[in-house]
């Protein structure tokens, strides 16, 4: 569900599961199985002549 709807957060997915199939899931459980954002590489510091 999280992969199909990447903008849904850990609060909305449990609500959708409760409404559609009547199953209660904790937001913490959803967060445990959600894909984590990929860390972007930090740009290298450039030493400019002064």
C-alpha positions as CSV (number, residue, x, y, z in Angstrom):
1,X,0.0,0.0,0.0
2,X,2.8,2.4,0.8
3,X,4.6,1.6,-2.4
4,X,1.5,2.2,-4.5
5,X,0.7,5.5,-2.7
6,X,4.0,7.0,-1.7
7,X,2.5,10.2,-0.4
8,X,0.4,8.4,2.2
9,X,1.9,8.5,5.6
10,X,1.9,6.2,8.6
11,X,-1.4,7.7,9.8
12,X,-3.4,7.4,6.6
13,X,-2.6,3.7,5.8
14,X,-4.0,2.3,9.1
15,X,-7.2,4.4,8.6
16,X,-7.6,3.1,5.0
17,X,-7.2,-0.5,6.3
18,X,-9.7,0.1,9.0
19,X,-12.3,1.6,6.6
20,X,-11.8,-0.9,3.7
21,X,-11.3,-4.3,5.4
22,X,-12.1,-3.5,9.1
23,X,-8.6,-4.4,10.3
24,X,-6.9,-2.3,13.0
25,X,-3.2,-1.7,12.5
26,X,-1.0,0.6,14.6
27,X,0.7,3.5,12.8
28,X,4.0,2.3,14.4
29,X,3.6,-1.1,12.7
30,X,2.9,0.6,9.4
31,X,6.1,2.8,9.8
32,X,8.1,-0.4,10.5
33,X,7.3,-1.8,7.1
34,X,7.3,1.4,5.0
35,X,10.2,1.9,2.6
36,X,12.6,4.4,4.1
37,X,13.7,7.4,2.0
38,X,17.0,7.1,0.3
39,X,19.6,9.4,1.8
40,X,20.9,11.8,-0.7
41,X,24.7,12.3,-1.0
42,X,25.8,15.6,0.4
43,X,27.6,17.9,-2.0
44,X,31.3,18.1,-1.5
45,X,32.6,21.4,-0.1
46,X,34.5,23.3,-2.6
47,X,37.6,25.2,-1.5
48,X,37.4,28.5,-3.4
49,X,40.4,30.8,-3.6
50,X,39.9,33.9,-1.6
